[in-house]
Amino acid sequence: MARHMVGDGQDVYRVVLVSKAGAWDYDARKWVETGDTITEYYGPYNTVGAARGQRTSLGFVDYTDPETGEEVRVMRRGVVSCSIQEAHTTWSDVR
């Protein structure tokens, strides 16, 4: 399947997700963090809006606080940071 990309001189975006590394401890039946981090890259996306949507689904959880009734957005469990990077395309001949 071909991916629709941008032309020369246009911007592209990607999501950078940094998470805490860990492993499942079968004896304790819980997730144990190792102290390291894992960096994952998602994209490229043609628009910043598409990248923002992916960032929201990967990095955040939206819920209503039962005590205050407020809409709250918090980082997903294990997520250290979730950001968007921008690049400017330049096309050249392959040698």
Biotite code that builds the C-alpha atoms (Angstrom):
import biotite.structure as struc

atoms = struc.array([
    struc.Atom([0.000, 0.000, 0.000], chain_id="A", res_id=1, res_name="MET", atom_name="CA", element="C"),
    struc.Atom([1.433, 3.359, -0.970], chain_id="A", res_id=2, res_name="ALA", atom_name="CA", element="C"),
    struc.Atom([1.543, 6.165, 1.558], chain_id="A", res_id=3, res_name="ARG", atom_name="CA", element="C"),
    struc.Atom([0.619, 9.658, 0.425], chain_id="A", res_id=4, res_name="HIS", atom_name="CA", element="C"),
    struc.Atom([3.591, 11.920, 1.060], chain_id="A", res_id=5, res_name="MET", atom_name="CA", element="C"),
    struc.Atom([4.230, 15.613, 0.554], chain_id="A", res_id=6, res_name="VAL", atom_name="CA", element="C"),
    struc.Atom([6.045, 17.420, -2.227], chain_id="A", res_id=7, res_name="GLY", atom_name="CA", element="C"),
    struc.Atom([9.310, 19.335, -2.197], chain_id="A", res_id=8, res_name="ASP", atom_name="CA", element="C"),
    struc.Atom([9.560, 22.160, 0.308], chain_id="A", res_id=9, res_name="GLY", atom_name="CA", element="C"),
    struc.Atom([6.645, 21.098, 2.508], chain_id="A", res_id=10, res_name="GLN", atom_name="CA", element="C"),
    struc.Atom([6.522, 20.227, 6.186], chain_id="A", res_id=11, res_name="ASP", atom_name="CA", element="C"),
    struc.Atom([5.959, 16.749, 7.630], chain_id="A", res_id=12, res_name="VAL", atom_name="CA", element="C"),
    struc.Atom([5.350, 15.812, 11.260], chain_id="A", res_id=13, res_name="TYR", atom_name="CA", element="C"),
    struc.Atom([5.979, 12.840, 13.527], chain_id="A", res_id=14, res_name="ARG", atom_name="CA", element="C"),
    struc.Atom([5.051, 11.926, 17.075], chain_id="A", res_id=15, res_name="VAL", atom_name="CA", element="C"),
    struc.Atom([7.821, 11.073, 19.549], chain_id="A", res_id=16, res_name="VAL", atom_name="CA", element="C"),
    struc.Atom([6.639, 8.900, 22.439], chain_id="A", res_id=17, res_name="LEU", atom_name="CA", element="C"),
    struc.Atom([8.986, 8.288, 25.389], chain_id="A", res_id=18, res_name="VAL", atom_name="CA", element="C"),
    struc.Atom([7.848, 5.543, 27.797], chain_id="A", res_id=19, res_name="SER", atom_name="CA", element="C"),
    struc.Atom([9.237, 3.866, 30.868], chain_id="A", res_id=20, res_name="LYS", atom_name="CA", element="C"),
    struc.Atom([10.759, 0.485, 30.069], chain_id="A", res_id=21, res_name="ALA", atom_name="CA", element="C"),
    struc.Atom([9.678, -2.519, 32.068], chain_id="A", res_id=22, res_name="GLY", atom_name="CA", element="C"),
    struc.Atom([8.702, -6.136, 32.087], chain_id="A", res_id=23, res_name="ALA", atom_name="CA", element="C"),
    struc.Atom([5.919, -8.280, 33.463], chain_id="A", res_id=24, res_name="TRP", atom_name="CA", element="C"),
    struc.Atom([6.959, -10.094, 36.672], chain_id="A", res_id=25, res_name="ASP", atom_name="CA", element="C"),
    struc.Atom([5.004, -13.342, 36.482], chain_id="A", res_id=26, res_name="TYR", atom_name="CA", element="C"),
    struc.Atom([5.717, -14.325, 40.095], chain_id="A", res_id=27, res_name="ASP", atom_name="CA", element="C"),
    struc.Atom([4.524, -10.986, 41.512], chain_id="A", res_id=28, res_name="ALA", atom_name="CA", element="C"),
    struc.Atom([1.839, -10.637, 38.800], chain_id="A", res_id=29, res_name="ARG", atom_name="CA", element="C"),
    struc.Atom([2.637, -7.009, 38.136], chain_id="A", res_id=30, res_name="LYS", atom_name="CA", element="C"),
    struc.Atom([4.521, -4.682, 35.790], chain_id="A", res_id=31, res_name="TRP", atom_name="CA", element="C"),
    struc.Atom([8.005, -3.801, 37.057], chain_id="A", res_id=32, res_name="VAL", atom_name="CA", element="C"),
    struc.Atom([9.797, -0.739, 35.666], chain_id="A", res_id=33, res_name="GLU", atom_name="CA", element="C"),
    struc.Atom([13.491, -1.136, 34.843], chain_id="A", res_id=34, res_name="THR", atom_name="CA", element="C"),
    struc.Atom([14.398, 2.570, 35.100], chain_id="A", res_id=35, res_name="GLY", atom_name="CA", element="C"),
    struc.Atom([15.211, 2.869, 31.389], chain_id="A", res_id=36, res_name="ASP", atom_name="CA", element="C"),
    struc.Atom([13.130, 4.640, 28.750], chain_id="A", res_id=37, res_name="THR", atom_name="CA", element="C"),
    struc.Atom([12.014, 3.613, 25.274], chain_id="A", res_id=38, res_name="ILE", atom_name="CA", element="C"),
    struc.Atom([11.631, 6.162, 22.467], chain_id="A", res_id=39, res_name="THR", atom_name="CA", element="C"),
    struc.Atom([9.211, 5.383, 19.636], chain_id="A", res_id=40, res_name="GLU", atom_name="CA", element="C"),
    struc.Atom([8.498, 7.418, 16.496], chain_id="A", res_id=41, res_name="TYR", atom_name="CA", element="C"),
    struc.Atom([5.134, 7.494, 14.688], chain_id="A", res_id=42, res_name="TYR", atom_name="CA", element="C"),
    struc.Atom([4.580, 9.073, 11.309], chain_id="A", res_id=43, res_name="GLY", atom_name="CA", element="C"),
    struc.Atom([5.283, 10.878, 9.076], chain_id="A", res_id=44, res_name="PRO", atom_name="CA", element="C"),
    struc.Atom([2.012, 12.807, 8.881], chain_id="A", res_id=45, res_name="TYR", atom_name="CA", element="C"),
    struc.Atom([1.190, 15.411, 6.261], chain_id="A", res_id=46, res_name="ASN", atom_name="CA", element="C"),
    struc.Atom([-0.558, 17.763, 8.694], chain_id="A", res_id=47, res_name="THR", atom_name="CA", element="C"),
    struc.Atom([0.099, 18.868, 12.244], chain_id="A", res_id=48, res_name="VAL", atom_name="CA", element="C"),
    struc.Atom([-3.541, 18.055, 13.013], chain_id="A", res_id=49, res_name="GLY", atom_name="CA", element="C"),
    struc.Atom([-3.028, 14.385, 12.149], chain_id="A", res_id=50, res_name="ALA", atom_name="CA", element="C"),
    struc.Atom([0.068, 14.290, 14.358], chain_id="A", res_id=51, res_name="ALA", atom_name="CA", element="C"),
    struc.Atom([-1.835, 15.946, 17.233], chain_id="A", res_id=52, res_name="ARG", atom_name="CA", element="C"),
    struc.Atom([-4.587, 13.356, 16.967], chain_id="A", res_id=53, res_name="GLY", atom_name="CA", element="C"),
    struc.Atom([-2.061, 10.532, 17.129], chain_id="A", res_id=54, res_name="GLN", atom_name="CA", element="C"),
    struc.Atom([-0.271, 12.207, 20.059], chain_id="A", res_id=55, res_name="ARG", atom_name="CA", element="C"),
    struc.Atom([-3.559, 12.442, 21.951], chain_id="A", res_id=56, res_name="THR", atom_name="CA", element="C"),
    struc.Atom([-4.425, 8.782, 21.415], chain_id="A", res_id=57, res_name="SER", atom_name="CA", element="C"),
    struc.Atom([-0.908, 7.548, 22.269], chain_id="A", res_id=58, res_name="LEU", atom_name="CA", element="C"),
    struc.Atom([0.003, 9.793, 25.170], chain_id="A", res_id=59, res_name="GLY", atom_name="CA", element="C"),
    struc.Atom([-3.088, 10.906, 27.010], chain_id="A", res_id=60, res_name="PHE", atom_name="CA", element="C"),
    struc.Atom([-6.239, 9.675, 28.689], chain_id="A", res_id=61, res_name="VAL", atom_name="CA", element="C"),
    struc.Atom([-9.304, 11.925, 28.936], chain_id="A", res_id=62, res_name="ASP", atom_name="CA", element="C"),
    struc.Atom([-11.832, 11.307, 31.692], chain_id="A", res_id=63, res_name="TYR", atom_name="CA", element="C"),
    struc.Atom([-14.329, 13.075, 33.915], chain_id="A", res_id=64, res_name="THR", atom_name="CA", element="C"),
    struc.Atom([-13.239, 13.511, 37.534], chain_id="A", res_id=65, res_name="ASP", atom_name="CA", element="C"),
    struc.Atom([-16.022, 11.902, 39.616], chain_id="A", res_id=66, res_name="PRO", atom_name="CA", element="C"),
    struc.Atom([-15.552, 14.337, 42.531], chain_id="A", res_id=67, res_name="GLU", atom_name="CA", element="C"),
    struc.Atom([-15.498, 17.631, 40.636], chain_id="A", res_id=68, res_name="THR", atom_name="CA", element="C"),
    struc.Atom([-17.155, 16.707, 37.335], chain_id="A", res_id=69, res_name="GLY", atom_name="CA", element="C"),
    struc.Atom([-14.240, 18.345, 35.480], chain_id="A", res_id=70, res_name="GLU", atom_name="CA", element="C"),
    struc.Atom([-12.899, 17.033, 32.194], chain_id="A", res_id=71, res_name="GLU", atom_name="CA", element="C"),
    struc.Atom([-9.314, 15.935, 32.922], chain_id="A", res_id=72, res_name="VAL", atom_name="CA", element="C"),
    struc.Atom([-6.436, 14.975, 30.607], chain_id="A", res_id=73, res_name="ARG", atom_name="CA", element="C"),
    struc.Atom([-3.535, 13.032, 32.107], chain_id="A", res_id=74, res_name="VAL", atom_name="CA", element="C"),
    struc.Atom([-0.554, 11.187, 30.665], chain_id="A", res_id=75, res_name="MET", atom_name="CA", element="C"),
    struc.Atom([-1.088, 7.478, 30.085], chain_id="A", res_id=76, res_name="ARG", atom_name="CA", element="C"),
    struc.Atom([0.502, 5.147, 32.589], chain_id="A", res_id=77, res_name="ARG", atom_name="CA", element="C"),
    struc.Atom([4.195, 4.704, 31.825], chain_id="A", res_id=78, res_name="GLY", atom_name="CA", element="C"),
    struc.Atom([4.406, 7.636, 29.386], chain_id="A", res_id=79, res_name="VAL", atom_name="CA", element="C"),
    struc.Atom([7.211, 10.079, 30.186], chain_id="A", res_id=80, res_name="VAL", atom_name="CA", element="C"),
    struc.Atom([6.595, 12.492, 27.305], chain_id="A", res_id=81, res_name="SER", atom_name="CA", element="C"),
    struc.Atom([4.756, 12.708, 24.021], chain_id="A", res_id=82, res_name="CYS", atom_name="CA", element="C"),
    struc.Atom([5.707, 15.442, 21.568], chain_id="A", res_id=83, res_name="SER", atom_name="CA", element="C"),
    struc.Atom([5.518, 16.392, 17.900], chain_id="A", res_id=84, res_name="ILE", atom_name="CA", element="C"),
    struc.Atom([8.530, 17.055, 15.679], chain_id="A", res_id=85, res_name="GLN", atom_name="CA", element="C"),
    struc.Atom([8.505, 18.917, 12.362], chain_id="A", res_id=86, res_name="GLU", atom_name="CA", element="C"),
    struc.Atom([10.721, 18.380, 9.307], chain_id="A", res_id=87, res_name="ALA", atom_name="CA", element="C"),
    struc.Atom([11.010, 20.241, 6.043], chain_id="A", res_id=88, res_name="HIS", atom_name="CA", element="C"),
    struc.Atom([11.259, 18.019, 2.964], chain_id="A", res_id=89, res_name="THR", atom_name="CA", element="C"),
    struc.Atom([13.986, 18.339, 0.376], chain_id="A", res_id=90, res_name="THR", atom_name="CA", element="C"),
    struc.Atom([14.031, 15.937, -2.537], chain_id="A", res_id=91, res_name="TRP", atom_name="CA", element="C"),
    struc.Atom([17.149, 15.007, -4.499], chain_id="A", res_id=92, res_name="SER", atom_name="CA", element="C"),
    struc.Atom([18.255, 12.406, -7.043], chain_id="A", res_id=93, res_name="ASP", atom_name="CA", element="C"),
    struc.Atom([19.448, 9.041, -5.738], chain_id="A", res_id=94, res_name="VAL", atom_name="CA", element="C"),
    struc.Atom([22.912, 8.060, -6.910], chain_id="A", res_id=95, res_name="ARG", atom_name="CA", element="C"),
])
